[in-house]
Amino acid sequence: MRLPIRKYGDPILRAKGKRIETVDDEIRALAGDMLETMHAANGIGLAAQQVGHAMQLTVLDVTQVEDRPSTMTLNGEPIADLATAMPLVLINPTLRLSEEIELGSEGCLSFPEITADIERASSLEMEAETLDGDKLRIEASGLLARALQHEVDHLNGILFIDRMSSAAKASHGSRLKRLQKETAKM
């Protein structure tokens, strides 16, 4: 089932997600609905907050973006074809970021038609759990590393506009105010 995506101005987007202690049928159904919602919106990631749930759950699938490559190692094994490991459903993810920083373009389903160059770590290590309770260890670079950082930020109530340069924020100021007003009317 497709879920409505919460837009900028909705307070749930600023909520820090609660740790998921037990995966039940409700969590599994939510993850499935989030994947369907993300794919229908042509997104590459979606956090639970974006569909109204303040919990540590996110989904990702970067396979549709061919012009921004990624590398991935899953539990110590290099993944040559990312499609074999996607989509990802991640519970309670934690990140360890590299010190090397790169600038890259980002957008967000909660901020329609707004993009900006954002500084992020160029690579990372992530630990998370699966819907089956298995532990995952991922090393990533490229678009996947950027998407993981973006989604884990969402899980902690941090939005990509918080990482924009002041010049980028100023250039999007009127659009951001309009989006907040539209959201407040809902």
N, C-alpha and C positions, 0 to 999 in steps of 0.2 A: 504494500500500500504506500502510495506517495504521501509524504508528510509536508505540511507547509513549512517553508524555511523562514526562520525568524530573521528580521532585518535590523540594521543598525538603529539603535534607540530602544530596542527591547531589552529590559534589564537582565533577562536570562543570559544574554551574551557576555555579561560581566561576572557571571556566577562561576566560582571555582567548583569544578565537578567533584562529587563525592566518590571515594574509592569504591569499586564494586567488589564485594566480599564473596558473593555467590552468584553464579550464572544460572538463571532459571529460564523458563519458556518466554517470559516477558522480555528479558534482555535479548534472547535469541531473535524474537520477533522484531524488536526494535532495531537490532543490527540489520536484519533483512530489509526492513522498511527504509532504513538509512541508505543502504546500498542502492535500492531502487530509486529513491529520491535523488541521490547524488548523480547516478547515471542519467536519469531523466532531465536533470538540470545541466548536463554536460560538465559536471564538476570533477575534480580529481581527489577531493577530500571533503569530509563532512564530519563535524563533531556533534556529540549529543546535544550540546547547548543550542546548536543551530536549529534543532527541531524541538526545543523546549524541555530538555532533560539535563539537569545539572549533575552529570556523572562522568566518570573517566572512561568514556567509550568513543572511539573514532573509527571511521572507515576510510580507506584510500584505494585508488586505482589510477596509476599514472600511465597505463598502457596506451591510452588514446592520444597521448602527446608524443609525436614522433620527432619533433624538431628540438626537443630539450632532453637529451639522454640522461640516464641514471645508471648507477651501478648498485648492486645489492649482493650482500652476503647474508645468508639465512642460516643461523646456528652453525656458523663456521664454513658453510658450503657456498662457493660462488654461484650465483644464479645468472646463467647466460641469457635466458629468455625470461624477462620479467613477467610475461603473461602467465607463466607456470606458477607464479607465487601470488598473483593478484586475483581478486581484490584482497586487501588486508582488512581484517577486523581486529582491532587492538584494544585491549582492556588494561587499564592502569599503566599506561606507558611512561617510562622515564628515559631521559636523554642524557648523553654525555657528548658535548659538542667539541669539535676540533677548534683550534685557535685560529685557523685560516678562515678569513671572512671573504665573501663575494657579494656583489650587488646583483640582484636579479628582479625581474618583473613578477609581481604577484597581483592576484585579484582574489575575490572572496564572494561566495554565493550570498552572504549576508550584506554585501555592498554592491548591488548590481551596477555594472558599467563603470566601476571605479577600479583603476589599476595604478600601481606605483612601483618604483624600484625600491626594494627593501634589502638591507644588509642582513645576511644570515651566515652561519657557519657553513663552510663548503662541504663538510662531511660530518658524520656523527655515528655514534653507537646508540642503539635503543634496546631496552628490554621491555617486554610486555607479556600479557597472557592472551591466549586464544579463547574462543567460546567453549572449547573442550577442556580448558584448564591447563593446557600445555604452556610451558614457558617458551618465549621466542626471544632470540637475540639477533638483531639486524644491524649490519653495518651498511651505510648508504652514503652516496654522494649524488650530485646533480639534482635534478628536479625532485626525486624521491626524498632526498635529505631536506630540501626546502619545504616540501609538502608536509613531511613529518613535523618539522619545527612549527609550521603554521598551525597545524591541527592540535599539537600539544599545547601551544599557546592558548587556543580556544578552550581547551579543557581546564586551563588555569585562569580564565576570564580575561585574557590578554588578546586584543584585536590587532590586526595588521596595521591599522591606522596609528596605533601606539608606537609602531616602529618606523613610521614614515619620517622623512626629514621635515623640518619646519616649512621648507619651501613647497614640498609636495602637499602637506596638509593645507597650506594656504591656497594652493591652486585648486584643491578639491573642496574648499570651505563651504561654498554655496550649495554644492551638491550634497555634502554631508548634512548640512542644516535642513535641507529639503527632505532628505531621507528620514531624518529624525522626526520631523513634523508629520510626515506621512505615516510613520510607524506609530506615533502617539495617537493618531486618529483611529487606529484599528482597535 
